[in-house]
Amino acid sequence: MQAYSLVVQTDDYLIINKAPGISVHRDEADTGLLQQISADLDCGPLYLVHRLDKMTSGLLILACHAEAASILSRQFQERRVEKYYIALSDQKPRKKQGLIKGDMERTRRGSWKLSTGQSNPAVTRFFSCSPAPGLRLFLLRPLTGKTHQLRVALKSIGAAILGDQRYHGATPTETDRGYLHAWGVAFDWQGERCEYLCDPDIGELFLQQAVKQQLENWKPPASQAWPASKK
């Protein structure tokens, strides 16, 4: 399995489709992902402006120079970047769509949980459907960018992500991946709105025809009837 595939390359940024199980940090591999991409493309040093968990596949934006890194990082900090994820669970959620909101609290061994507090809440909007018996597909739009936010959000409504060894205690060992994918991203660049979408290409369950058809129904995700969010 390749660590990534190239989605788009410009003079200022590039976007990859990161494979599941690949860390964006150098400390978990002899050669870090950014260093590998830079060598493959012969494009000089790259800058990480946001992150994906190791288990998460999908769209990752990398800046090609310091100025681009500053501009993109600021957009993430100011929550002007739209992000859309898809996830699969084998558990029935307590609600099928709406808002998941609460403070993130550390628990043991690097895990997190969602509390009822609202001092600095993680906010996620979502839809879901059942493309096949015993399977729940989620379309997620995080409005904040907290560590493990989506994984904890779905666990909090009783539908932990399949293959998530940290938060899905009952995940069977034969699950071929963690089923969370960064599907879409949109941001401003030089006066234009840039939008990218990338379907998952790894994972037996993501490749089921019923799942692929539902993704077609959800395109483009920005046009879905997302409930209005309060600032």
Buried (B, 14 or more C-beta within 10 A) or exposed (E): EEBBEEBEBEEBBBBBBBBBBBBBEEEEBEEBBBBBBBEEBEBEEBBBBBBBBBBBBBBBBBBBBEEBBEBBBEBBEEBEBBBBBBBBBBBEBEEBBBBBBBBBEEEEEEBBBBBEEEEEBBBBBBBBBEBBEEBBBBBBBBBEBBEBBBBBBBBBBEBBBBBBEBBBEEBEEEBEBBBBBBBBBBBEBEEEEBBBBBBBEBBEBBEBEEBEEBBEEBEEBBEBEBEEEEE
